[in-house]
Amino acid sequence: MQGVSILIIMAVYFGILYLISYFVSKKHSDNEAFFLANRKSPWWVVAIAMVGTSISGVTFVSVPGMVGAQAMTYMQMVFGFFFGYLTVAYVLLPLYYKLNLTTIYGYLEQRLGFCSYKTGASFFILSKLIGAAARLYLVALILQTLVFDRWDVPFTVTVVGIIALIWAYTHKSGIKTIIWTDSLQTLCLVGALFLIIWQVASKMSMDFGQVVDTVKSSEYFRIFEFDWGSKQNFFKQFFSGIFITIVMTGLDQDMMQKNLTVKNLKDSQKNMLTYGFAFVPINFLFLCLGILLLVFASSQGIVLPEKSDQILPVLASEYLGLPVLIFFTVGIIAAAFSSADSALTALTTTVCVDLLNVKKEEAGKAKKTRLKVHIGVSIVFAIVILIINAINNTNVLDAIYTVASYTYGPLLGMFCFGLFTKRAILKDKLVPYVCILAPVLSFSIDVLLKQLFNYTVGYEILMFNGLLTFIGLWILSKKSDVKTID
C-alpha cells in the first residue's frame, strides 16, 4: 500500500509539471526560449524557483541527518552563503548583464582567451554533472528503497525512469518551463518541511512553544565551533560558505541561467537578495527538524541507521505514519526534480553554446542540435548516477561540497584573475594545464597539512585551489593595457 501511494503521488505530481510545461511551451519552444526564456521572467518567480534549485533532495535528507554528528554548526556555512549572495548580486551580475551573455563563460573568452573559455565551460560541465548526479542519486535511492525494491525493479530502471520524466517536461522550452515548474516545486518542498515538523511535533504531543523549548534545550542546539582542529571551525565554515556560494551560484551556469532570464539587472539583483535571505531560515528549519527527529527516536527507543542520510527516510517510512510519508515523498520529489531539471537544462545550454557554438547555426539546425544534446546529456547524467551508486560510502552533501572544492576552484581563480587584474594571458593554450594542476596540488596540500601539522582541511581547499589557479595564470601573463570588464 505504501509503494502504491508513493507511485500515485509521483504520477499526479508529474502530471501537473507536464501540464505547466505544455502551456508554457505552447507559443515558444525555440532556442531563445530554451536558453533565456526570451528574457521575460518575473524576478519574484525566479527567486522562488532558485530556492527549489538550491534545496535539492540532498538538502532535504542530509541536513536534518547531519545534526547528530555536527549539531547545528552547518548554520555557520549558511551565514557565509548570505554574504556570498551579496557578492554575486553586486559584483558578478552587473558584469553578466553588461556583456549580454547567454552563458557566463563567454566572459572568459572576451577577457582571457579561447582556451580559457573552453576550459571554464568544461570544468562547469564536469562539476555540474557530478554534483547534480549526486543529488539526484540520493533521491533515486530513497525511492528505490521505499517502492521499487518491493517489486524487484532494478535501480538502473528507476534512474532511467526519473530522468526520462524530467526530460519529458523540459525538452521543449528548457529554462522557460523550469522557471515556473521550479516555483511550484519550491512551494511544495517548503510546505512539506513545515508539515513534517508539525506531524513530528504532534507525534510527541508538543505545541509550538514546547517545540521551541525542546530545540533550544537540546544538546545539539549548538551553532558555533571555534576549535581549529575541527572541520566545523567557524572561520573555516563561514569563509568556505562565502566562496562556495560565489562558485556554485555566481560562477555556475545552472544558477545564473535563471537570473539571466530576468529582463534587467535591477530586477535580477532583487531576485538574488530575496533568494539569499530566504535560504537562511529554511536551512535553520531543516536543522531544527533534525533535532526533533533525534528527540523522537530517543523517546521511542528507535535505533537510528548508521548513515545520516537514511535517518529521515527511515523514520518517515516506518515510524511517523502515512501523513509524514506523503509529505516527505512530495518534498524529496519536488527537491529532486527542481534541482535535476535545472542542471540538465544548464548542461545542455553550455554544451550547445560554449562547446558546439550553435548560435552560429541556422535556427532550424540549431534547434535540432539542441534536442540531440539534451538527450545525450540525459544519458550521461544517468550513467554518472549509476557510477556514484557503485562507489558511494559517505554523506552525500559532504561529498558534493568536497568535489565542488576541487572542480570549481579553477573557475574561481580564472574569474578572479579576469576581474581583479589588468594582465593579459600570453600563452592561452597552457591555461588548461594550470587548471588541471591546481586541484592536484590542492589535494597534495590537504594530505601534507594533515600529516605534518595534524590540520584537517575542510571546504577551504576551494580557496587554496582558486589561489593556485590565480598564481598559475599570473605566471602565464604580463602587464597590459587590457581593460577589465566591470
C-alpha positions as CSV (number, residue, x, y, z in Angstrom):
1,M,0.0,0.0,0.0
2,Q,2.9,2.4,0.8
3,G,4.5,1.8,-2.5
4,V,1.2,2.4,-4.4
5,S,0.6,5.6,-2.5
6,I,4.0,7.0,-3.5
7,L,3.5,6.0,-7.1
8,I,0.2,7.8,-7.2
9,I,1.8,10.9,-5.7
10,M,4.5,10.8,-8.3
11,A,2.0,10.3,-11.1
12,V,-0.2,13.2,-10.0
13,Y,2.9,15.4,-9.4
14,F,4.4,14.7,-12.8
15,G,1.1,15.3,-14.5
16,I,0.9,18.8,-13.0
17,L,4.5,19.5,-14.1
18,Y,3.8,18.3,-17.6
19,L,0.7,20.5,-17.9
20,I,2.7,23.5,-16.9
21,S,5.3,22.6,-19.5
22,Y,2.6,22.2,-22.1
23,F,1.1,25.6,-21.6
24,V,4.4,27.4,-21.2
25,S,6.0,25.9,-24.3
26,K,2.9,26.3,-26.5
27,K,4.0,29.6,-28.0
28,H,7.8,29.4,-27.7
29,S,10.0,26.3,-28.0
30,D,12.9,27.7,-29.9
31,N,16.5,28.0,-28.5
32,E,15.9,31.6,-27.3
33,A,13.1,30.3,-25.0
34,F,15.2,27.2,-24.0
35,F,18.3,29.2,-23.1
36,L,17.0,32.5,-21.8
37,A,13.2,32.3,-21.6
38,N,13.1,35.3,-24.0
39,R,14.4,37.4,-21.0
40,K,10.9,38.0,-19.8
41,S,10.8,36.1,-16.4
42,P,9.3,38.0,-13.4
43,W,12.1,38.4,-10.8
44,W,10.0,37.2,-7.9
45,V,9.1,33.9,-9.7
46,V,12.8,33.4,-10.4
47,A,13.6,34.0,-6.7
48,I,11.1,31.3,-5.7
49,A,12.4,28.9,-8.3
50,M,16.1,29.4,-7.2
51,V,15.2,28.3,-3.7
52,G,13.9,25.0,-5.1
53,T,17.0,24.5,-7.2
54,S,19.3,25.1,-4.3
55,I,17.4,22.9,-1.8
56,S,17.9,19.6,-3.6
57,G,16.8,16.2,-2.3
58,V,20.2,16.1,-0.6
59,T,19.4,19.1,1.5
60,F,16.0,17.7,2.3
61,V,17.6,14.5,3.6
62,S,21.2,15.3,4.6
63,V,20.8,18.5,6.5
64,P,18.4,17.1,9.1
65,G,20.6,13.9,9.2
66,M,23.8,15.7,9.9
67,V,22.6,17.2,13.3
68,G,23.6,14.1,15.3
69,A,27.3,14.4,14.2
70,Q,27.7,18.1,13.7
71,A,24.9,19.7,15.8
72,M,23.8,22.9,14.0
73,T,27.2,24.0,13.0
74,Y,26.1,23.9,9.3
75,M,24.5,27.3,10.0
76,Q,28.0,28.8,10.1
77,M,28.3,27.9,6.5
78,V,24.8,29.2,5.8
79,F,25.7,32.6,7.2
80,G,28.6,32.6,4.8
81,F,26.2,31.8,2.0
82,F,24.3,35.0,2.5
83,F,27.4,37.2,2.1
84,G,28.3,35.1,-1.0
85,Y,24.9,36.0,-2.5
86,L,25.7,39.7,-1.9
87,T,28.9,39.3,-3.8
88,V,27.1,37.6,-6.7
89,A,24.4,40.3,-6.8
90,Y,26.8,43.3,-6.8
91,V,30.0,42.0,-8.5
92,L,29.1,39.3,-10.9
93,L,25.5,40.1,-12.1
94,P,26.5,43.6,-13.3
95,L,29.2,42.0,-15.4
96,Y,26.9,39.4,-17.0
97,Y,24.2,41.9,-17.8
98,K,26.7,44.4,-19.3
99,L,28.1,41.7,-21.7
100,N,24.6,40.4,-22.5
101,L,25.7,36.8,-22.1
102,T,23.8,33.6,-22.8
103,T,26.3,31.6,-20.8
104,I,28.5,33.2,-18.2
105,Y,31.7,31.5,-19.6
106,G,31.6,33.8,-22.6
107,Y,33.2,36.4,-20.3
108,L,36.4,34.2,-20.1
109,E,36.8,34.3,-23.9
110,Q,36.5,38.0,-24.0
111,R,38.9,38.6,-21.1
112,L,41.4,35.7,-21.2
113,G,41.2,33.8,-24.5
114,F,39.6,31.0,-26.4
115,C,41.3,28.1,-24.5
116,S,40.4,29.7,-21.2
117,Y,36.8,30.0,-22.3
118,K,36.6,26.3,-23.3
119,T,38.4,25.2,-20.1
120,G,36.0,27.2,-17.9
121,A,32.9,25.7,-19.7
122,S,34.4,22.2,-19.4
123,F,35.1,22.5,-15.7
124,F,31.5,23.6,-15.2
125,I,30.2,20.6,-17.1
126,L,32.3,18.3,-15.0
127,S,31.3,19.9,-11.8
128,K,27.6,20.1,-12.5
129,L,27.4,16.5,-13.8
130,I,29.0,15.1,-10.6
131,G,27.1,17.4,-8.2
132,A,23.7,17.2,-9.8
133,A,24.0,13.5,-10.3
134,A,24.9,13.0,-6.6
135,R,21.9,15.0,-5.6
136,L,19.5,13.0,-7.8
137,Y,21.2,9.7,-6.8
138,L,20.2,10.1,-3.2
139,V,16.5,10.6,-4.1
140,A,16.5,7.8,-6.6
141,L,18.0,5.5,-3.9
142,I,15.3,6.5,-1.4
143,L,12.5,5.8,-3.9
144,Q,14.2,2.6,-4.8
145,T,14.2,1.5,-1.2
146,L,10.6,2.7,-0.4
147,V,8.9,1.5,-3.6
148,F,10.8,-0.3,-6.4
149,D,12.8,-2.8,-4.4
150,R,9.4,-4.4,-3.3
151,W,8.6,-5.1,-6.9
152,D,12.2,-6.2,-7.9
153,V,12.6,-3.2,-10.2
154,P,16.4,-2.7,-10.9
155,F,17.9,0.5,-9.7
156,T,19.0,1.3,-13.3
157,V,15.4,1.3,-14.5
158,T,14.5,3.6,-11.6
159,V,17.2,6.1,-12.5
160,V,16.4,6.0,-16.3
161,G,12.7,6.4,-15.5
162,I,13.2,9.5,-13.3
163,I,15.5,11.2,-15.9
164,A,13.0,10.4,-18.7
165,L,10.2,12.1,-16.7
166,I,12.4,15.2,-16.2
167,W,13.4,15.2,-19.9
168,A,9.7,15.0,-21.0
169,Y,8.7,18.3,-19.4
170,T,12.0,20.2,-20.1
171,H,13.0,19.3,-23.7
172,K,10.7,21.8,-25.5
173,S,11.2,25.2,-23.7
174,G,14.0,24.4,-21.2
175,I,14.6,27.3,-18.8
176,K,11.3,29.0,-19.7
177,T,9.4,25.9,-18.4
178,I,11.7,25.4,-15.4
179,I,11.2,28.9,-14.0
180,W,7.5,28.1,-13.5
181,T,7.8,24.4,-12.6
182,D,10.6,25.0,-10.1
183,S,8.5,27.8,-8.4
184,L,5.7,25.2,-7.8
185,Q,8.2,22.7,-6.6
186,T,9.7,25.2,-4.1
187,L,6.3,25.8,-2.6
188,C,5.8,22.1,-2.4
189,L,9.1,21.3,-0.7
190,V,8.9,24.2,1.8
191,G,5.3,23.3,2.6
192,A,6.4,19.7,3.1
193,L,9.1,20.8,5.5
194,F,6.5,22.7,7.7
195,L,4.0,19.8,7.6
196,I,6.6,17.2,8.6
197,I,7.7,19.4,11.6
198,W,4.1,19.8,12.6
199,Q,3.5,16.0,12.3
200,V,6.6,15.1,14.3
201,A,5.6,17.5,17.0
202,S,2.1,16.1,17.0
203,K,3.5,12.5,17.5
204,M,5.2,13.8,20.6
205,S,2.2,15.8,21.7
206,M,4.0,19.1,21.6
207,D,2.6,22.5,20.9
208,F,4.6,25.3,19.2
209,G,6.1,26.6,22.5
210,Q,7.2,23.1,23.5
211,V,8.8,22.6,20.1
212,V,10.8,25.8,20.5
213,D,11.8,24.8,24.1
214,T,12.8,21.3,23.0
215,V,15.0,22.6,20.2
216,K,16.6,25.3,22.3
217,S,17.4,22.9,25.3
218,S,18.8,20.2,23.1
219,E,22.5,19.3,23.4
220,Y,22.5,19.6,19.6
221,F,21.4,23.2,19.6
222,R,25.0,24.4,19.1
223,I,25.8,26.6,16.2
224,F,29.3,27.9,16.7
225,E,32.5,25.9,16.9
226,F,35.9,27.6,17.3
227,D,38.3,24.6,17.6
228,W,40.9,25.0,14.8
229,G,41.3,21.2,14.6
230,S,37.7,20.7,13.6
231,K,36.3,20.8,10.1
232,Q,33.4,22.7,11.7
233,N,35.5,25.6,12.9
234,F,33.6,28.8,12.5
235,F,36.1,30.6,10.3
236,K,36.6,27.6,8.0
237,Q,32.9,27.1,7.6
238,F,31.9,30.8,7.3
239,F,34.5,31.7,4.6
240,S,34.0,28.4,2.8
241,G,30.3,29.3,2.7
242,I,31.1,32.6,1.1
243,F,33.3,31.1,-1.6
244,I,31.1,28.1,-2.2
245,T,28.2,30.4,-2.9
246,I,30.3,32.5,-5.3
247,V,31.4,29.5,-7.3
248,M,28.3,27.3,-7.0
249,T,25.9,30.1,-7.7
250,G,27.8,33.1,-9.3
251,L,30.2,31.0,-11.4
252,D,27.6,28.3,-12.1
253,Q,25.6,28.4,-15.4
254,D,22.8,26.4,-13.8
255,M,22.1,29.1,-11.2
256,M,23.0,32.1,-13.3
257,Q,20.9,31.0,-16.2
258,K,17.7,31.7,-14.2
259,N,19.0,35.1,-13.3
260,L,19.8,36.0,-16.9
261,T,16.1,35.3,-17.9
262,V,15.1,38.4,-15.9
263,K,14.7,41.5,-18.1
264,N,17.1,43.8,-16.3
265,L,19.9,44.0,-13.8
266,K,18.0,45.7,-11.0
267,D,15.3,43.1,-11.0
268,S,17.8,40.3,-11.1
269,Q,19.6,41.7,-8.1
270,K,16.3,41.9,-6.2
271,N,15.8,38.2,-7.1
272,M,19.3,37.3,-5.8
273,L,18.9,39.2,-2.5
274,T,15.4,37.8,-1.8
275,Y,16.6,34.2,-2.6
276,G,19.7,34.6,-0.5
277,F,17.7,36.0,2.5
278,A,15.2,33.2,2.3
279,F,17.9,30.5,2.3
280,V,18.9,31.2,5.9
281,P,15.7,30.5,7.8
282,I,14.8,27.5,5.5
283,N,18.1,25.8,6.4
284,F,17.6,26.6,10.0
285,L,14.2,24.8,9.9
286,F,15.8,21.8,8.3
287,L,18.3,21.6,11.2
288,C,15.5,22.1,13.8
289,L,13.7,19.1,12.2
290,G,16.9,17.1,12.6
291,I,16.8,17.8,16.4
292,L,13.1,16.9,16.6
293,L,13.8,13.6,14.8
294,L,16.6,12.7,17.3
295,V,14.3,13.6,20.2
296,F,11.5,11.5,18.7
297,A,13.8,8.5,18.1
298,S,15.2,8.7,21.6
299,S,11.7,8.8,23.2
300,Q,10.6,5.8,21.2
301,G,13.8,3.8,21.7
302,I,14.4,3.7,18.0
303,V,17.9,2.6,16.8
304,L,18.9,5.0,14.1
305,P,20.7,3.9,10.9
306,E,24.5,4.4,10.7
307,K,24.3,6.6,7.6
308,S,22.9,10.0,8.5
309,D,21.3,10.3,5.1
310,Q,18.9,7.4,6.0
311,I,17.6,8.9,9.3
312,L,14.7,10.9,7.9
313,P,13.7,8.3,5.2
314,V,13.6,5.5,7.7
315,L,11.6,7.5,10.3
316,A,9.2,8.8,7.7
317,S,8.5,5.4,6.2
318,E,8.4,3.2,9.3
319,Y,7.6,5.2,12.4
320,L,5.9,8.6,11.7
321,G,2.8,7.5,9.9
322,L,1.3,7.9,6.4
323,P,0.8,11.7,6.5
324,V,4.6,12.3,7.1
325,L,5.4,9.7,4.4
326,I,3.2,11.6,2.0
327,F,4.7,15.0,2.9
328,F,8.2,13.5,2.8
329,T,7.6,12.0,-0.7
330,V,6.3,15.3,-2.1
331,G,9.2,17.1,-0.6
332,I,12.0,14.9,-1.9
333,I,10.4,14.6,-5.4
334,A,10.0,18.4,-5.6
335,A,13.5,19.0,-4.4
336,A,15.0,16.4,-6.7
337,F,13.1,17.5,-9.8
338,S,13.7,21.2,-9.3
339,S,17.5,20.5,-8.9
340,A,17.9,18.0,-11.7
341,D,15.7,19.7,-14.4
342,S,17.7,22.9,-14.0
343,A,21.0,21.1,-14.2
344,L,20.0,19.2,-17.4
345,T,19.0,22.5,-19.0
346,A,22.1,24.3,-17.9
347,L,24.4,21.5,-19.1
348,T,22.5,21.4,-22.5
349,T,22.9,25.1,-22.8
350,T,26.6,25.1,-22.0
351,V,27.4,22.2,-24.4
352,C,25.4,23.9,-27.2
353,V,26.6,27.4,-26.8
354,D,30.1,27.1,-25.4
355,L,31.3,23.8,-27.0
356,L,29.3,23.5,-30.2
357,N,28.6,27.2,-30.8
358,V,25.1,26.6,-32.1
359,K,24.4,30.3,-32.1
360,K,26.2,30.4,-35.5
361,E,24.0,27.8,-37.0
362,E,20.7,28.4,-38.8
363,A,17.7,28.4,-36.4
364,G,16.2,25.1,-37.5
365,K,19.5,23.3,-37.4
366,A,20.5,24.8,-34.1
367,K,17.2,23.6,-32.6
368,K,17.8,20.0,-33.8
369,T,21.3,20.1,-32.3
370,R,20.0,21.3,-29.0
371,L,17.4,18.5,-28.9
372,K,20.1,15.9,-29.6
373,V,22.4,17.4,-27.0
374,H,19.6,17.3,-24.4
375,I,19.1,13.6,-25.0
376,G,22.8,13.0,-24.8
377,V,23.3,14.9,-21.6
378,S,20.4,13.0,-20.1
379,I,22.0,9.7,-20.9
380,V,25.4,10.7,-19.5
381,F,23.6,12.0,-16.4
382,A,22.1,8.5,-15.8
383,I,25.5,6.9,-16.3
384,V,27.1,9.2,-13.7
385,I,24.4,8.4,-11.2
386,L,25.0,4.6,-11.6
387,I,28.7,5.2,-11.1
388,I,28.1,7.1,-7.9
389,N,25.8,4.3,-6.8
390,A,28.7,1.8,-7.2
391,I,31.2,3.8,-5.1
392,N,29.1,5.7,-2.6
393,N,30.1,5.4,1.0
394,T,29.7,8.8,2.7
395,N,27.4,11.6,3.4
396,V,26.3,12.9,0.0
397,L,26.1,16.6,1.0
398,D,29.7,16.5,2.3
399,A,30.8,14.7,-0.9
400,I,29.2,17.3,-3.1
401,Y,30.9,20.2,-1.3
402,T,34.2,18.3,-1.3
403,V,34.1,17.6,-5.1
404,A,33.0,21.2,-5.7
405,S,36.0,22.5,-3.8
406,Y,38.3,20.8,-6.3
407,T,36.3,21.2,-9.6
408,Y,35.1,24.8,-9.0
409,G,38.5,26.1,-7.8
410,P,39.9,26.7,-11.3
411,L,36.8,28.7,-12.2
412,L,37.2,30.8,-9.1
413,G,40.8,31.5,-10.0
414,M,40.1,32.3,-13.6
415,F,37.2,34.8,-12.8
416,C,39.2,36.5,-10.0
417,F,42.2,36.9,-12.4
418,G,40.0,38.4,-15.1
419,L,38.1,40.7,-12.7
420,F,40.8,42.0,-10.4
421,T,43.9,42.2,-12.6
422,K,44.9,44.2,-15.7
423,R,47.2,41.5,-17.1
424,A,46.9,39.7,-20.4
425,I,47.4,36.0,-20.8
426,L,50.5,35.3,-23.1
427,K,50.0,31.6,-23.6
428,D,46.3,30.8,-23.5
429,K,47.0,27.2,-24.7
430,L,48.7,26.5,-21.3
431,V,45.6,27.6,-19.3
432,P,44.0,24.1,-19.3
433,Y,47.2,22.6,-17.8
434,V,47.2,25.2,-15.0
435,C,43.5,24.4,-14.2
436,I,44.3,20.7,-14.0
437,L,47.4,21.1,-11.9
438,A,45.8,23.4,-9.3
439,P,43.4,20.7,-8.0
440,V,46.2,18.1,-7.9
441,L,48.4,20.5,-5.9
442,S,45.4,21.3,-3.6
443,F,44.9,17.6,-2.8
444,S,48.7,17.4,-2.0
445,I,48.4,20.3,0.3
446,D,45.4,18.6,2.0
447,V,47.5,15.5,2.6
448,L,50.6,17.3,3.8
449,L,48.9,19.6,6.3
450,K,47.2,16.6,7.8
451,Q,50.5,14.6,8.1
452,L,52.8,17.4,9.2
453,F,50.6,19.6,11.3
454,N,47.5,17.5,12.0
455,Y,45.4,20.2,10.4
456,T,42.2,18.9,8.9
457,V,41.4,20.7,5.7
458,G,37.7,21.4,5.1
459,Y,36.0,23.1,2.2
460,E,38.5,25.9,2.4
461,I,40.5,23.8,0.0
462,L,38.4,25.7,-2.6
463,M,40.3,28.9,-1.7
464,F,43.7,27.1,-2.0
465,N,42.6,25.8,-5.3
466,G,41.5,29.1,-6.6
467,L,44.6,30.8,-5.4
468,L,46.9,28.3,-7.1
469,T,45.0,28.8,-10.4
470,F,45.3,32.6,-10.0
471,I,49.1,32.2,-9.4
472,G,49.4,30.0,-12.5
473,L,47.6,32.5,-14.7
474,W,49.8,35.3,-13.3
475,I,52.9,33.4,-14.4
476,L,51.4,33.0,-17.9
477,S,50.6,36.7,-18.2
478,K,52.2,40.1,-18.4
479,K,51.2,43.7,-17.7
480,S,48.9,45.1,-20.4
481,D,46.7,47.9,-21.4
482,V,43.8,45.5,-21.4
483,K,40.7,46.9,-19.7
484,T,39.0,44.8,-17.1
485,I,35.3,44.4,-17.9
486,D,33.3,45.8,-15.0
